[in-house]
Amino acid sequence: MIPCYHDVEMPKSMTLRLTDEQAAELEAIARIENVPIAEEVRIALTEHIAKRRRDRAFQARLKASIKRNQEILDRLAST
């Protein structure tokens, strides 16, 4: 059974290493917002990913990476 959180599947568990300062600030934010630390991390990641989707330079690097990887996959598939 895959754990769910607010009707969203959460199949991935991760370990996150933070500095003492980052951990203290994250704990304070979560406490003030009255949410679990994990929820505060998910919110930050969602915002970071959305920012990358709007970032033209990142999108250009992403497309270049996709092209390079597709060329490799095509070579591997044509053996």
N, C-alpha and C positions, 0 to 999 in steps of 0.2 A: 504494500500500500504506500502510495506517495503522499507525504505530508502536505497539507494545504494550509494556506494562511489567507484569510479574507477571500475565499473562493479562487485563489490562484495556486496552481501547483508549485511546490517548492522542492524539487528533487535534488538540488545541489547544496551541499554543506561545505563551508570553507573555513579555513583558519586565516585570520587577519592579524598581522603583527603591526602594532602601533607603538609610537613613542609614549612615554608616560604622560607627556603633555597632551598628545592627541587623545589618548584614552580618557584622561580626566575631563577634557573638553567635550568629548562625545558623550560621556556619561552624564555630564551636567546638562547638555542640550536635551538628551533623551528624558532625563528626570523632569526638566522644566516643561517639556512638551507632553509629558505623561505617556510616553510610548516606550516599548522595549528598544534597547540599543540596536538590535538587529533591524528593527523597522527604520530607525534613523539612518542606518547604513544603506538599506535598500532605497530610501528616498534620495540620499546623496548620489548613489549610483545611477538611479533613473535620471536625475537631473544632469549628471555628467554625460551619460550616453546621449541624451537629447541635445546637449550642447555640441557634441561631436557630430551629430547628424546635421547640424546647421553650419558647421565649420567647413568652409570651402577648401582650405588647405588640407585638412584631414581627409575630406572626401576625395581630393585628387590623389593623395597617398594611398588611400584605400583602393581606388580604381586601378592604380598602377600595380598594387600588390595582387589584386584579383587577376589582372592580365598576366603577370609573371607566373602566378600559381596555375592558371589555366593552361599556359604553355607547357608547364612541367607535367600536368596531368594528361594533356593531350599526347605528349611524348611517351609517357608511361603506358597509356592505353593503346598505342599503336605498335605494340611489340608482337 
